[in-house]
Amino acid sequence: MPSNAGKSRFTVNLATYVSFVHHQKVLVISNEMSEEKMKLCLTTTVINNPEIQKIHGHKLKISEGELLELKFRPNSKEDVQVDSEGYIIRLDNENQEDFIERLKKYSSDFREVLEVTDWVSKELNNAIHFINITDHTNDELSKVIKNYYYKEQIEYVFYDTLKADTEHIGNSDEVKKTATILSNLAQNFNIFIGSTMQLTENSTLPLNLDVNDLSASRTVKEVLDTLCLIKQIHNDSLDKYEYSLNEVDTTFFDLEKFDDPNIRHYACVVDKNRAGAKPRVLFRLNLAYNSWQELRLLKTKGTTAVKQLTFVLFGIIIDLENRNGGSYV
């Protein structure tokens, strides 16, 4: 994705789902987001993800901002003083410990959040491991992965973000070397390693993305098993796109516009996939809850008719060739 588009949040969303829903052991290595911010993002994801809610048993809708700022509404407004948005007000000269005790008393949402965070803390010891590394060499990165593989039996690794090692910062060709090392580790230890990379800031339309839009060396694609290029569709362009639930479909849906700036639409172009299909997928992100909803298959409006016309013309040309024994261009 481009810079500041949500690569780390997308990583946390995937890692959380793999760990809590599929019960796989996960390591998240970050040179971008701090461990504290990643854990806050993870907690937000766990609280709001419908599939994970079925596991911890609490159906809540609490934003990351509400968690960070301790903004909770009481069960009854008559019991406690609230602000214009209905959140319990922290009193003058009230320390945080006393405020938390009042939140426990008056807000059932806050009590449920505490139960979920306690559950997350227990599960984290056996589920997800976070490590933040900034200045490192390829050898050190490799050692970290090997250590967690042997010590914790890690099965999935997420690396945010794939860059050249410290000795070669700014040399985009070195990114391929790092990717090659990660690819070899994945094959030798039979584990999954997923990494984020940065796209250049340019005017390429979301569905026209290709490997040339990578900010790193384009040759890194040779090493990868799968490459997904993801870019936001801006609100003023939403009416140019539509999506369907199946690859061959006659029913298409418009992209819904929202006034909430936290709700965004992303196009995902599967540029490479050694496992098979290379679809173009539509995601809807709610940034406040780190909620990524896959809406299925994306296309620009009118492309189906163009494809059908192409097939018709191609059929006519083939028919003429067969009849006349000639060749048409």
RONU-512163 format. One record per residue (C-alpha): x, y, z. Coordinates in steps of 0.001 Angstrom, whole numbers, padded with zeros to 6 digits, always signed. Example, Ala and Ser with C-alpha at 12.3 -4.5 7.8 and 13.67 -1.06 7.14 Angstrom:
+012300-004500+007800 +013670-001060+007140 
//
This chain:
+000000+000000+000000 +001036+003631-000228 +002476+005344+002829 +000065+005910+005733 -002688+003866+004062 -003065+001186+006728 -000380-001453+006097 +000265-002043+009801 -003444-002172+010620 -004057-004625+007783 -001197-006747+009142 -002621-006737+012677 -006063-007646+011328 -004677-010665+009448 -002444-011780+012313 -005298-011513+014804 -007654-013535+012630 -005078-016254+011926 -004256-016531+015626 -007628-016309+017380 -009944-017815+014756 -007616-020416+013213 -005567-021031+016391 -002191-020715+014692 +000899-019365+016464 +001917-015985+015034 +004935-013697+015210 +004572-010029+014227 +007836-008182+013535 +007553-004437+013080 +009982-001691+012199 +007133+000809+011830 +004579+000623+014660 +005603+000328+018317 +004563-002724+020330 +002208-000582+022437 +000411+000796+019364 +000218-002663+017795 -001329-004103+020957 -003855-001258+021080 -004756-001952+017442 -004985-005677+018209 -007261-005063+021204 -009514-002869+019049 -009655-005622+016437 -010425-008354+018979 -013189-006316+020612 -014966-005492+017345 -014368-008463+015020 -017638-010479+014749 -015839-013825+014367 -013639-013229+017416 -016633-011919+019393 -018115-015414+019079 -015016-016749+020863 -014709-014273+023753 -018490-013905+024079 -018838-010097+024171 -020690-008248+021408 -019290-004721+021563 -018619-001778+019292 -015874+000337+020827 -013525+002468+018725 -009769+002707+019203 -010173+006362+020155 -012716+005495+022844 -010349+002873+024275 -007374+005222+024262 -009253+008160+025813 -011392+006069+028202 -014603+007388+026651 -017520+005246+027808 -021235+005897+028165 -023102+004989+031352 -026022+002580+031478 -028227+005379+032768 -027543+009096+032237 -029259+009979+035515 -026615+008162+037528 -023570+010175+036473 -022524+013422+034797 -021877+013097+031047 -020574+015360+028274 -022411+016477+025123 -021683+013126+023445 -022949+011121+026393 -019551+009997+027732 -018871+009860+031471 -016951+012990+032493 -013744+012731+034488 -014124+015039+037487 -011723+017835+038354 -008778+016571+040401 -009943+012969+039918 -006999+010628+039387 -007132+007914+036749 -007524+005059+039222 -010626+006636+040780 -012021+007459+037344 -011577+003835+036264 -013434+002666+039374 -016336+004974+038499 -016334+003661+034913 -016572+000120+036274 -019518+001156+038427 -021564+003004+035828 -020638+001503+032430 -021314-002135+031555 -019469-001560+028256 -016325-000687+030193 -016678-003781+032388 -017033-005959+029286 -013990-004326+027671 -011964-005178+030783 -013105-008792+030515 -012052-008909+026845 -008659-007313+027538 -008059-009822+030343 -008925-012602+027891 -006576-011118+025288 -003727-010885+027806 -004047-014580+028635 -004375-015612+024995 -001455-013467+023818 +001021-015598+025737 +000115-018579+023578 -001079-016895+020395 +000706-013779+019124 +004225-012559+019798 +005250-008983+018999 +008761-007718+018455 +009864-004267+017329 +013194-004000+015524 +014477-000835+013917 +018219-001041+013258 +018921-004593+012148 +020782-006683+009604 +019372-009494+007490 +021235-011961+009715 +019563-010553+012836 +016128-010678+011190 +016743-014291+010226 +017859-015167+013775 +014707-013631+015279 +012470-015771+013063 +014493-018936+013708 +014501-018353+017476 +010727-017975+017619 +010277-020954+015335 +012295-023226+017626 +011207-021675+020931 +007508-020998+020281 +006777-023243+017279 +005682-020207+015247 +003747-021099+012078 +002994-017634+010681 +005268-014579+010511 +004196-011059+009534 +006931-008524+008802 +005951-004849+008665 +007604-003338+006581 +009947-005056+004107 +012981-002787+003682 +016662-003088+002965 +018661-003894+006102 +020412-001178+008098 +023680-001428+006188 +021952-000769+002852 +019208+001747+003638 +018229+003582+000467 +019405+000795-001842 +016175-000575-003295 +017919-003534-004936 +018825-004838-001470 +015117-005318-000747 +015138-008314-003084 +017988-009808-001066 +015963-009485+002146 +012906-010957+000417 +015001-013882-000820 +016189-014621+002713 +012579-014582+003979 +011460-016802+001095 +014166-019346+001878 +013186-019372+005559 +009541-019961+004626 +010453-022905+002415 +013045-024463+004711 +010864-024339+007825 +007497-024777+006069 +006047-021592+007572 +004125-018639+006141 +005903-015293+005957 +003877-012270+004874 +005313-008794+004542 +004077-005328+003730 +005778-003102+001176 +005264+000468+000110 +003771+001701-003150 +004919+004949-004696 +002731+008031-004345 +001432+008512-007880 -001746+008987-009885 -002141+005352-010988 -005790+004330-010704 -006387+001600-008089 -007332-001106-010617 -004388-000215-012891 -001722-000964-010272 +001151-003197-011318 +004660-004042-010153 +005996-000746-011532 +004129+001039-008722 +006350-000558-006059 +008659+001943-004418 +011270-000781-003886 +013047-002803-006555 +010588-004197-009112 +012601-007407-009293 +011402-008344-005797 +008320-009789-007514 +010456-012689-008795 +010958-013923-005233 +007356-013650-004033 +004702-016369-004192 +001919-013796-003949 +001836-010043-004508 -001225-007948-003640 -001263-004265-004587 -003744-002258-002511 -004823+001348-002890 -007681+003474-001605 -010536+004460-003914 -011300+008053-003038 -014888+009057-002331 -015178+011256-005408 -014407+008199-007603 -016649+005605-005939 -019386+005993-008562 -016967+004750-011258 -016768+001282-009708 -019054-001610-008881 -018648-005073-007407 -020161-008528-007736 -020313-011547-005441 -019137-014032-008085 -016611-013961-010918 -019308-014590-013531 -022323-012597-012408 -025100-010410-013795 -025821-008586-010533 -023566-005697-009571 -023596-003369-006574 -022593+000287-006313 -019987+001363-003767 -021781+003106-000916 -020613+006575+000096 -020271+007408+003780 -019905+010770+005507 -017736+009128+008167 -014073+009740+007151 -013052+006533+008958 -014884+004417+006371 -012791+003850+003252 -012827+001582+000203 -009709-000188-001055 -008995-001981-004323 -006760-005044-004032 -005114-006176-007272 -003615-009659-006987 -000656-009057-009281 +000937-012480-008705 -000387-015708-007264 +001423-019006-007714 -001537-020739-006065 -003983-019842-008835 -006486-017044-009459 -005607-013345-009597 -008829-011506-008744 -009443-007827-008071 -010978-007585-004635 -012866-004785-002886 -012344-004088+000815 -014261-001696+003043 -012252-000464+006018 -013621+001172+009146 -010490+002741+010569 -011985+003428+014012 -012602-000292+014632 -009882-001735+012344 -012643-003624+010598 -011800-004933+007095 -014814-006238+005185 -014264-008107+001920 -017081-007070-000422 -015850-009432-003144 -014934-008721-006780 -014315-005190-008023 -014471-003735-011515 -014922-000397-013223 -018387+000237-014578 -018872-000735-018207 -015970-003200-018413 -018295-006193-018713 -019946-004777-021830 -016546-004036-023363 -015387-007605-022713 -018556-009047-024216 -018157-006897-027341 -014508-008023-027610 -015527-011674-027480 -018182-011086-030154 -015723-009344-032485 -013128-012052-031869 -015717-014694-032743 -016606-012897-035985 -012926-012673-036982 -012348-016381-036333 -015465-017226-038329 -014275-015119-041272 -010858-016767-041142 -012416-020212-041195 -014689-019353-044126 -012119-017617-046296 -008947-019393-045283 -007378-015996-044681 -005918-014167-041737 -007343-010921-040345 -005642-008408-038056 
//
